[in-house]
Amino acid sequence: MTQPVHTCMTKAIIADGDQLETGPQWITSRRARLRLFDDHLICGDWNVHYDDIREAVLASFRSPILRIPGYVLSARTDTHTYHFGLNGWRYWRGELPFPVTRTNTRLRMSWISIAARAILIGYVAYTLWRWAT
């Protein structure tokens, strides 16, 4: 077997449409090593040949609160659309071994994500108030 061109950890889901929103689909996503080879990529037991990719989009963004850079790589085949959440590694700014459309976007927050953050902030505020009094 050949050596990968690039290897990194990823969160990955199979879903139709735009997945540029935080939420439950990403909470339960697959966590695995994404390995890119010259002619295919592997993520866990998913094996996607570049010839099967009908459209690939690499969306770059900054996280809503901490402004951490990241990417979502979407690869649509005839049977599935794979979405890979990636850290802001320098590798993704260069040439990839398959054709890709690059976009800059904003990562949206779902209502579940907003509610969870509000509860966390409320808990921290309450704990600080209890500690101070």
DSSP file with accessible surface (Angstrom, degrees, kcal/mol):
  #  RESIDUE AA STRUCTURE BP1 BP2  ACC     N-H-->O    O-->H-N    N-H-->O    O-->H-N    TCO  KAPPA ALPHA  PHI   PSI    X-CA   Y-CA   Z-CA
    1    1 A M              0   0  171      0, 0.0     2,-0.0     0, 0.0     0, 0.0   0.000 360.0 360.0 360.0 141.6    0.0    0.0    0.0
    2    2 A T        -     0   0   84      1,-0.1     0, 0.0     0, 0.0     0, 0.0  -0.290 360.0-100.1 -74.6 163.2    1.3    3.5   -0.8
    3    3 A Q        -     0   0  162      1,-0.1    35,-0.2     2,-0.0    -1,-0.1  -0.586  42.3-103.6 -82.3 144.9    2.0    6.1    1.8
    4    4 A P        -     0   0   38      0, 0.0    33,-0.3     0, 0.0     3,-0.1  -0.348  12.9-142.1 -67.4 148.2   -0.7    8.8    2.4
    5    5 A V  S    S+     0   0   71     31,-3.2     2,-0.3     1,-0.3    32,-0.2   0.845  88.3   2.3 -72.6 -36.7   -0.1   12.3    1.0
    6    6 A H  E     -A   36   0A  36     30,-1.5    30,-3.0     2,-0.0     2,-0.4  -0.992  63.9-168.4-152.4 144.9   -1.6   13.8    4.2
    7    7 A T  E     +A   35   0A  53     -2,-0.3     2,-0.3    28,-0.2    28,-0.2  -0.999  20.1 147.4-136.0 135.5   -3.0   12.4    7.4
    8    8 A C  E     -A   34   0A   8     26,-2.1    26,-3.6    -2,-0.4     2,-0.2  -0.978  46.5 -96.0-157.3 164.3   -5.0   14.2   10.1
    9    9 A M  E     +A   33   0A  96     -2,-0.3    78,-0.4    24,-0.3     2,-0.3  -0.601  47.6 176.7 -82.6 148.7   -7.8   13.7   12.6
   10   10 A T  E     -A   32   0A   7     22,-2.4    22,-1.9    -2,-0.2     2,-0.4  -0.964  35.4-131.3-146.7 160.1  -11.3   14.6   11.6
   11   11 A K  E     -AB  31  85A  87     74,-1.4    74,-3.6    -2,-0.3     2,-0.4  -0.959  40.4-174.2-104.7 136.2  -15.0   14.7   12.5
   12   12 A A  E     +AB  30  84A   1     18,-2.4    18,-2.6    -2,-0.4     2,-0.3  -0.988  16.0 173.8-141.2 144.3  -17.0   13.2    9.7
   13   13 A I  E     - B   0  83A  17     70,-2.2    70,-2.7    -2,-0.4     2,-0.5  -0.955  27.6-133.2-139.0 158.9  -20.6   12.7    8.8
   14   14 A I  E     + B   0  82A  69     -2,-0.3     2,-0.3    68,-0.2    68,-0.2  -0.982  50.9 133.6-110.8 117.8  -22.6   11.5    5.8
   15   15 A A        -     0   0   27     66,-2.0     2,-0.2    -2,-0.5     4,-0.1  -0.976  51.1-111.0-161.1 151.9  -25.5   14.0    5.1
   16   16 A D  S    S+     0   0  133     -2,-0.3    -2,-0.0     2,-0.1    60,-0.0  -0.518  74.5   6.5 -83.3 154.8  -27.1   15.8    2.3
   17   17 A G  S    S-     0   0   54     -2,-0.2     2,-0.3     2,-0.1    -2,-0.1  -0.113 108.5 -13.9  77.9-169.3  -26.9   19.5    1.8
   18   18 A D        -     0   0   89      1,-0.1    -2,-0.1     2,-0.1    56,-0.0  -0.537  48.9-179.6 -73.2 124.0  -25.0   22.2    3.6
   19   19 A Q        +     0   0   29     -2,-0.3     2,-0.8     1,-0.1    -1,-0.1  -0.133  40.8 123.3-116.7  35.9  -23.5   21.1    6.9
   20   20 A L        +     0   0   21      2,-0.0    88,-2.4    87,-0.0     2,-0.3  -0.289  51.8  93.2 -93.8  49.1  -21.9   24.4    7.9
   21   21 A E  E    S-h  108   0B  69     -2,-0.8    88,-0.2    86,-0.2     5,-0.2  -0.998  74.6-122.8-141.8 134.8  -23.8   24.6   11.2
   22   22 A T  E     +h  109   0B  24     86,-2.8    88,-0.6    -2,-0.3    91,-0.2  -0.403  60.7 101.3 -67.9 154.0  -22.8   23.4   14.7
   23   23 A G  S >> S-     0   0    6      1,-0.1     4,-1.5    86,-0.1     3,-1.0  -0.967  80.8 -42.0 157.8-169.9  -25.3   21.0   16.2
   24   24 A P  H 3> S+     0   0   61      0, 0.0     4,-1.8     0, 0.0    -1,-0.1   0.796 119.9  62.7 -63.1 -31.0  -26.3   17.4   17.0
   25   25 A Q  H 34 S+     0   0   52      1,-0.2    -3,-0.1     2,-0.2    -6,-0.0   0.878 109.6  42.0 -63.5 -32.9  -25.1   15.9   13.7
   26   26 A W  H X4 S+     0   0   25     -3,-1.0     3,-0.9     2,-0.2    -1,-0.2   0.774 107.4  61.0 -83.5 -26.5  -21.5   17.0   14.6
   27   27 A I  H 3< S+     0   0  111     -4,-1.5    -2,-0.2     1,-0.2    -1,-0.2   0.910 113.8  36.3 -64.3 -39.9  -21.8   16.0   18.2
   28   28 A T  T 3< S+     0   0  119     -4,-1.8    -1,-0.2     2,-0.0    -2,-0.2   0.211  94.8 131.0 -96.9  16.0  -22.4   12.4   17.2
   29   29 A S    <   -     0   0   12     -3,-0.9     2,-0.3     1,-0.1   -16,-0.2  -0.158  67.2 -92.0 -69.3 163.1  -20.0   12.5   14.2
   30   30 A R  E     -A   12   0A  75    -18,-2.6   -18,-2.4    13,-0.0     2,-0.6  -0.580  33.3-154.4 -72.5 130.9  -17.4    9.9   13.4
   31   31 A R  E     +A   11   0A 130     -2,-0.3     2,-0.3   -20,-0.2   -20,-0.2  -0.958  39.3 129.0-107.3 120.1  -14.0   10.8   14.9
   32   32 A A  E     -A   10   0A  16    -22,-1.9   -22,-2.4    -2,-0.6     2,-0.5  -0.950  61.6 -81.5-158.6 173.5  -11.3    9.1   12.9
   33   33 A R  E     -A    9   0A 131     -2,-0.3    11,-0.8   -24,-0.2     2,-0.6  -0.779  37.7-148.5 -88.1 125.5   -8.0    9.6   11.0
   34   34 A L  E     -AC   8  43A   0    -26,-3.6   -26,-2.1    -2,-0.5     2,-0.5  -0.866  15.1-169.5 -95.1 123.4   -8.5   11.0    7.5
   35   35 A R  E     -AC   7  42A  81      7,-2.9     7,-2.5    -2,-0.6     2,-0.5  -0.977   6.3-158.9-119.4 121.9   -5.8    9.7    5.1
   36   36 A L  E     +AC   6  41A   0    -30,-3.0   -31,-3.2    -2,-0.5   -30,-1.5  -0.890  14.2 179.8-101.0 126.6   -5.4   11.2    1.7
   37   37 A F        -     0   0    2      3,-2.9   -34,-0.0    -2,-0.5    -2,-0.0  -0.525  46.2 -90.8-110.4-177.4   -3.7    9.2   -1.0
   38   38 A D  S    S+     0   0  115    -35,-0.2     3,-0.1    -2,-0.2    -2,-0.0   0.814 122.2  15.3 -66.0 -31.2   -2.9    9.9   -4.6
   39   39 A D  S    S+     0   0   88      1,-0.2    11,-2.2    11,-0.0    12,-0.5   0.447 128.7  15.5-126.8  -2.4   -6.1    8.4   -5.9
   40   40 A H  E     - D   0  49A  20      9,-0.3    -3,-2.9    10,-0.1     2,-0.3  -0.980  59.1-129.4-160.9 167.7   -8.5    8.0   -2.9
   41   41 A L  E     -CD  36  48A   1      7,-2.6     7,-2.6    -2,-0.3     2,-0.4  -0.941  15.3-156.2-125.2 152.8   -9.2    9.0    0.7
   42   42 A I  E     +CD  35  47A  18     -7,-2.5    -7,-2.9    -2,-0.3     2,-0.3  -0.995  14.8 172.5-130.4 132.9   -9.9    6.8    3.7
   43   43 A C  E >  S-CD  34  46A   0      3,-2.2     3,-2.3    -2,-0.4     2,-0.3  -0.884  71.3 -53.0-138.4 103.4  -11.7    7.7    6.9
   44   44 A G  T 3  S-     0   0   44    -11,-0.8   -12,-0.0    -2,-0.3    -1,-0.0  -0.493 124.2 -18.9  63.5-124.1  -12.4    4.7    9.2
   45   45 A D  T 3  S+     0   0  127     -2,-0.3     2,-0.5    -3,-0.1    -1,-0.3   0.339 114.4 106.9 -96.6   7.2  -14.1    2.2    6.9
   46   46 A W  E <   -D   43   0A  39     -3,-2.3    -3,-2.2     2,-0.0     2,-0.5  -0.756  46.8-175.5 -84.2 130.5  -15.1    4.8    4.3
   47   47 A N  E     -D   42   0A  84     -2,-0.5     2,-0.6    -5,-0.2    -5,-0.2  -0.964   1.7-176.5-129.2 109.4  -13.0    4.5    1.2
   48   48 A V  E     -D   41   0A   5     -7,-2.6    -7,-2.6    -2,-0.5     2,-0.3  -0.942  14.2-149.3-115.3 116.6  -13.7    7.3   -1.4
   49   49 A H  E >>  -D   40   0A  77     -2,-0.6     3,-1.6    -9,-0.2     4,-0.6  -0.656  18.4-130.7 -81.7 139.0  -12.0    7.2   -4.8
   50   50 A Y  G >4 S+     0   0   19    -11,-2.2     3,-1.1    -2,-0.3   -10,-0.1   0.831 107.1  62.8 -61.5 -30.3  -11.3   10.6   -6.3
   51   51 A D  G 34 S+     0   0  144    -12,-0.5    -1,-0.3     1,-0.2   -11,-0.1   0.768 100.8  54.1 -64.7 -24.1  -12.8    9.4   -9.6
   52   52 A D  G <4 S+     0   0   79     -3,-1.6     2,-0.5    25,-0.0    26,-0.4   0.601  83.3 102.8 -84.7 -13.3  -16.2    8.9   -7.8
   53   53 A I    <<  -     0   0   23     -3,-1.1    24,-0.2    -4,-0.6     3,-0.2  -0.616  45.1-178.9 -76.7 120.2  -16.3   12.4   -6.4
   54   54 A R  S    S+     0   0  121     22,-3.3     2,-0.3    -2,-0.5    23,-0.2   0.777  73.4   4.5 -85.8 -33.1  -18.8   14.5   -8.5
   55   55 A E  E     -E   76   0A  96     21,-1.3    21,-3.2     2,-0.0     2,-0.4  -0.956  62.2-169.6-154.4 134.0  -18.2   17.7   -6.6
   56   56 A A  E     -E   75   0A   5     -2,-0.3    45,-2.6    19,-0.2     2,-0.4  -0.997   6.2-175.0-127.7 132.0  -15.8   18.7   -3.8
   57   57 A V  E     -Ef  74 101A  35     17,-2.5    17,-3.0    -2,-0.4     2,-0.7  -0.996  11.3-161.1-128.1 129.6  -16.0   21.9   -1.8
   58   58 A L  E     -Ef  73 102A   2     43,-2.9    45,-2.2    -2,-0.4     2,-0.5  -0.932  14.0-167.0-110.7 105.0  -13.6   23.1    0.8
   59   59 A A  E     -Ef  72 103A   4     13,-2.7    13,-2.1    -2,-0.7     2,-0.3  -0.839   3.0-158.5 -95.9 124.1  -15.2   25.8    3.0
   60   60 A S  E     +Ef  71 104A  25     43,-3.0    45,-2.7    -2,-0.5     2,-0.3  -0.801  23.6 152.1-101.1 146.4  -12.9   27.8    5.2
   61   61 A F  E     -E   70   0A  31      9,-2.3     9,-2.2    -2,-0.3     2,-0.4  -0.934  41.1-117.7-155.8 173.7  -14.3   29.6    8.3
   62   62 A R  E     -E   69   0A 125     43,-0.4    45,-0.6    -2,-0.3     5,-0.1  -0.984  44.8-101.7-121.0 137.5  -13.5   30.8   11.8
   63   63 A S     >  -     0   0   26      5,-2.5     4,-1.1    -2,-0.4    45,-0.0  -0.230  33.7-115.6 -59.3 149.5  -15.4   29.4   14.7
   64   64 A P  T  4 S+     0   0   41      0, 0.0    -1,-0.1     0, 0.0    45,-0.0   0.835 101.9  19.9 -60.1 -37.8  -18.2   31.7   16.0
   65   65 A I  T  4 S+     0   0  102      1,-0.1    -2,-0.0     3,-0.1    -3,-0.0   0.905 132.8  30.7-101.9 -54.0  -16.9   32.4   19.5
   66   66 A L  T  4 S-     0   0  133      2,-0.1    -3,-0.1     1,-0.0    -1,-0.1   0.543  92.6-132.0 -87.8  -7.0  -13.1   31.8   19.7
   67   67 A R     <  +     0   0  131     -4,-1.1    -1,-0.0     1,-0.2    -6,-0.0   0.807  44.2 165.3  62.2  32.4  -12.4   32.6   16.0
   68   68 A I        -     0   0   93      1,-0.1    -5,-2.5    -6,-0.1    -1,-0.2  -0.651  38.0-117.8 -79.5 131.0  -10.3   29.5   15.5
   69   69 A P  E     +E   62   0A  52      0, 0.0    19,-1.0     0, 0.0     2,-0.3  -0.402  46.9 151.3 -71.5 146.8   -9.7   28.7   11.8
   70   70 A G  E     -EG  61  87A   5     -9,-2.2    -9,-2.3    17,-0.2     2,-0.3  -0.951  29.5-134.2-160.4 177.8  -11.1   25.5   10.4
   71   71 A Y  E     -EG  60  86A  23     15,-2.6    15,-3.3    -2,-0.3     2,-0.4  -0.970   2.8-153.3-139.7 152.9  -12.4   23.8    7.2
   72   72 A V  E     -EG  59  85A   5    -13,-2.1   -13,-2.7    -2,-0.3     2,-0.6  -0.984  15.6-159.8-125.4 118.0  -15.3   21.6    6.2
   73   73 A L  E     -EG  58  84A   0     11,-2.5    11,-2.6    -2,-0.4     2,-0.5  -0.888   7.1-167.4 -97.1 119.9  -14.5   19.4    3.2
   74   74 A S  E     -EG  57  83A  28    -17,-3.0   -17,-2.5    -2,-0.6     2,-0.5  -0.949   4.9-175.1-109.7 127.0  -17.7   18.2    1.4
   75   75 A A  E     -EG  56  82A   1      7,-2.7     7,-2.7    -2,-0.5     2,-0.5  -0.964   7.9-160.4-125.6 112.3  -17.3   15.4   -1.2
   76   76 A R  E     +EG  55  81A 101    -21,-3.2   -22,-3.3    -2,-0.5   -21,-1.3  -0.815  14.3 172.9 -97.6 125.2  -20.4   14.4   -3.1
   77   77 A T        -     0   0   13      3,-3.3   -24,-0.1    -2,-0.5   -25,-0.0  -0.588  51.0 -91.5-112.1-176.6  -20.5   11.0   -4.8
   78   78 A D  S    S+     0   0  120    -26,-0.4     3,-0.1    -2,-0.2   -25,-0.1   0.793 124.7  29.5 -66.4 -26.1  -23.4    9.3   -6.6
   79   79 A T  S    S+     0   0  110      1,-0.2     2,-0.3     0, 0.0    -1,-0.2   0.762 125.5  12.6-106.7 -31.6  -24.4    7.5   -3.4
   80   80 A H        -     0   0   79     -5,-0.0    -3,-3.3     2,-0.0     2,-0.5  -0.952  53.6-135.2-142.5 162.7  -23.3    9.8   -0.4
   81   81 A T  E     - G   0  76A  16     -2,-0.3   -66,-2.0    -5,-0.2     2,-0.4  -0.986  27.7-158.1-120.1 116.5  -22.2   13.3    0.5
   82   82 A Y  E     -BG  14  75A  22     -7,-2.7    -7,-2.7    -2,-0.5     2,-0.4  -0.764   5.1-164.7 -95.1 138.9  -19.3   13.1    3.0
   83   83 A H  E     -BG  13  74A   3    -70,-2.7   -70,-2.2    -2,-0.4     2,-0.5  -0.994   2.5-168.7-126.4 126.8  -18.5   16.1    5.2
   84   84 A F  E     -BG  12  73A   0    -11,-2.6   -11,-2.5    -2,-0.4     2,-0.5  -0.964  12.6-148.3-119.4 119.3  -15.1   16.3    7.0
   85   85 A G  E     -BG  11  72A  19    -74,-3.6   -74,-1.4    -2,-0.5     2,-0.3  -0.770  27.8-175.3 -85.3 124.1  -14.5   18.8    9.8
   86   86 A L  E     - G   0  71A   7    -15,-3.3   -15,-2.6    -2,-0.5   -76,-0.1  -0.929  25.1-117.1-127.5 146.7  -10.8   19.8    9.7
   87   87 A N  E     - G   0  70A  95    -78,-0.4     2,-1.8    -2,-0.3   -17,-0.2  -0.288  46.8 -92.2 -71.8 166.6   -8.5   22.0   11.7
   88   88 A G        +     0   0   21    -19,-1.0   -18,-0.1   -18,-0.1    -1,-0.1  -0.161  64.0 162.8 -79.4  45.4   -6.9   25.0   10.1
   89   89 A W    >   -     0   0  133     -2,-1.8     3,-1.0     1,-0.1     4,-0.3  -0.313  49.3-121.3 -64.7 149.3   -3.7   23.1    9.1
   90   90 A R  G >> S+     0   0  195      1,-0.2     3,-1.7     2,-0.2     4,-0.6   0.793 104.6  75.5 -60.1 -28.7   -1.5   24.8    6.4
   91   91 A Y  G >4 S+     0   0   50      1,-0.3     3,-1.5     2,-0.2    -1,-0.2   0.880  87.9  58.1 -53.2 -41.0   -2.0   21.7    4.2
   92   92 A W  G <4 S+     0   0    0     -3,-1.0    -1,-0.3     1,-0.3    -2,-0.2   0.660  97.1  62.1 -71.5 -13.0   -5.5   22.6    3.2
   93   93 A R  G <4 S+     0   0  144     -3,-1.7    -1,-0.3    -4,-0.3    -2,-0.2   0.692 101.3  63.4 -81.8 -18.2   -4.4   26.0    1.8
   94   94 A G  S << S-     0   0   35     -3,-1.5     2,-0.2    -4,-0.6    -3,-0.0  -0.044 104.8 -51.8 -92.3-164.9   -2.2   24.2   -0.8
   95   95 A E        -     0   0  177      2,-0.0    -1,-0.2     1,-0.0    -2,-0.1  -0.467  51.5-150.8 -71.9 140.7   -2.9   21.9   -3.7
   96   96 A L        -     0   0   19      2,-0.3     4,-0.1    -2,-0.2    -4,-0.0  -0.782  25.6-113.8-108.7 158.2   -5.1   18.9   -3.1
   97   97 A P  S    S+     0   0   42      0, 0.0   -47,-0.1     0, 0.0    -2,-0.0   0.307  99.6  43.3 -77.8  13.6   -4.9   15.6   -4.9
   98   98 A F  S    S-     0   0   12    -47,-0.0    -2,-0.3   -48,-0.0     2,-0.1  -0.978 100.6 -85.1-148.8 156.9   -8.4   16.1   -6.4
   99   99 A P        +     0   0  120      0, 0.0     2,-0.3     0, 0.0   -43,-0.1  -0.442  52.9 175.5 -66.6 135.9  -10.3   19.0   -7.9
  100  100 A V        -     0   0   34     -2,-0.1     2,-0.5    -4,-0.1   -43,-0.2  -0.998  29.7-136.7-144.4 142.2  -11.9   21.2   -5.2
  101  101 A T  E     -f   57   0A  82    -45,-2.6   -43,-2.9    -2,-0.3     2,-0.4  -0.878  26.2-146.5 -95.7 130.3  -13.9   24.5   -5.1
  102  102 A R  E     +f   58   0A 105     -2,-0.5     2,-0.3   -45,-0.2   -43,-0.2  -0.820  21.1 173.8-102.4 137.1  -12.8   26.7   -2.3
  103  103 A T  E     -f   59   0A  57    -45,-2.2   -43,-3.0    -2,-0.4     2,-0.5  -0.974  27.1-137.7-136.5 152.3  -15.2   29.0   -0.5
  104  104 A N  E     +f   60   0A 143     -2,-0.3     2,-0.3   -45,-0.2   -43,-0.2  -0.932  41.0 155.1-104.3 135.0  -15.0   31.3    2.6
  105  105 A T        -     0   0   49    -45,-2.7     2,-0.4    -2,-0.5   -43,-0.4  -0.846  41.6-104.0-148.0 179.0  -18.0   31.1    4.8
  106  106 A R        -     0   0  202     -2,-0.3     2,-0.6   -45,-0.1   -43,-0.1  -0.938  29.0-128.1-112.8 139.4  -19.4   31.5    8.3
  107  107 A L        -     0   0   30    -45,-0.6   -86,-0.2    -2,-0.4     2,-0.2  -0.764  29.0-145.5 -86.4 119.2  -20.1   28.6   10.6
  108  108 A R  E     -h   21   0B 103    -88,-2.4   -86,-2.8    -2,-0.6     2,-0.5  -0.517   4.9-131.0 -84.5 157.1  -23.6   29.0   11.9
  109  109 A M  E     -h   22   0B  49    -88,-0.2   -86,-0.1    -2,-0.2     2,-0.1  -0.924  16.8-136.5-109.8 130.9  -24.7   27.9   15.3
  110  110 A S     >  -     0   0    8    -88,-0.6     4,-2.3    -2,-0.5     5,-0.2  -0.345  28.4-107.7 -76.2 165.1  -27.8   25.8   15.8
  111  111 A W  H  > S+     0   0  197      1,-0.2     4,-2.6     2,-0.2     5,-0.2   0.855 121.4  55.6 -64.5 -31.7  -30.3   26.6   18.5
  112  112 A I  H  > S+     0   0   61      2,-0.2     4,-2.5     1,-0.2    -1,-0.2   0.925 108.2  47.9 -65.4 -42.3  -29.1   23.5   20.5
  113  113 A S  H  > S+     0   0   13    -91,-0.2     4,-2.1     2,-0.2    -2,-0.2   0.913 112.7  48.1 -64.7 -42.5  -25.6   24.9   20.4
  114  114 A I  H  X S+     0   0   92     -4,-2.3     4,-2.4     2,-0.2    -2,-0.2   0.931 112.4  49.3 -64.6 -44.0  -26.7   28.3   21.5
  115  115 A A  H  X S+     0   0   40     -4,-2.6     4,-2.5     1,-0.2    -2,-0.2   0.918 110.1  50.9 -62.3 -42.7  -28.8   26.8   24.4
  116  116 A A  H  X S+     0   0   58     -4,-2.5     4,-2.3     1,-0.2    -1,-0.2   0.921 111.8  47.2 -63.3 -40.6  -25.9   24.7   25.6
  117  117 A R  H  X S+     0   0   87     -4,-2.1     4,-2.7     2,-0.2    -1,-0.2   0.898 111.0  51.6 -67.8 -38.9  -23.5   27.7   25.6
  118  118 A A  H  X S+     0   0   59     -4,-2.4     4,-2.6     2,-0.2    -2,-0.2   0.922 110.6  48.5 -64.4 -41.4  -26.1   29.8   27.5
  119  119 A I  H  X S+     0   0  126     -4,-2.5     4,-2.6     2,-0.2    -2,-0.2   0.928 112.2  49.2 -64.0 -43.3  -26.6   27.1   30.1
  120  120 A L  H  X S+     0   0  108     -4,-2.3     4,-2.5     2,-0.2    -2,-0.2   0.935 112.0  47.4 -62.3 -45.1  -22.8   26.8   30.5
  121  121 A I  H  X S+     0   0  117     -4,-2.7     4,-2.7     1,-0.2    -1,-0.2   0.917 112.2  50.9 -63.9 -41.0  -22.4   30.5   30.9
  122  122 A G  H  X S+     0   0   40     -4,-2.6     4,-2.7    -5,-0.2    -2,-0.2   0.917 110.3  49.2 -62.1 -42.5  -25.2   30.6   33.4
  123  123 A Y  H  X S+     0   0  153     -4,-2.6     4,-2.6     2,-0.2    -2,-0.2   0.930 112.1  47.5 -64.0 -44.3  -23.6   27.8   35.4
  124  124 A V  H  X S+     0   0   71     -4,-2.5     4,-2.6     2,-0.2     5,-0.2   0.929 113.1  48.8 -63.4 -43.4  -20.2   29.6   35.5
  125  125 A A  H  X S+     0   0   55     -4,-2.7     4,-2.5     1,-0.2    -2,-0.2   0.927 112.2  48.5 -62.1 -43.8  -21.8   32.9   36.5
  126  126 A Y  H  X S+     0   0  122     -4,-2.7     4,-2.7     2,-0.2    -2,-0.2   0.917 111.8  49.6 -62.4 -43.7  -23.8   31.2   39.3
  127  127 A T  H  X S+     0   0   61     -4,-2.6     4,-2.3     1,-0.2    -2,-0.2   0.920 112.2  47.6 -62.6 -42.5  -20.7   29.4   40.5
  128  128 A L  H  X S+     0   0  104     -4,-2.6     4,-2.3     2,-0.2    -1,-0.2   0.906 111.8  50.3 -65.0 -40.3  -18.7   32.7   40.5
  129  129 A W  H  X S+     0   0  153     -4,-2.5     4,-1.5    -5,-0.2    -2,-0.2   0.928 111.9  47.5 -63.4 -44.3  -21.6   34.5   42.3
  130  130 A R  H  < S+     0   0  143     -4,-2.7    -1,-0.2     1,-0.2    -2,-0.2   0.881 113.1  49.2 -63.2 -39.6  -21.7   31.7   45.0
  131  131 A W  H  < S+     0   0  214     -4,-2.3    -1,-0.2     1,-0.2    -2,-0.2   0.888 112.1  48.2 -67.5 -37.6  -17.9   31.8   45.4
  132  132 A A  H  <        0   0   77     -4,-2.3    -1,-0.2    -5,-0.2    -2,-0.2   0.732 360.0 360.0 -77.7 -23.3  -17.9   35.6   45.8
  133  133 A T     <        0   0  119     -4,-1.5    -4,-0.0    -5,-0.2     0, 0.0  -0.527 360.0 360.0-104.3 360.0  -20.7   35.8   48.4
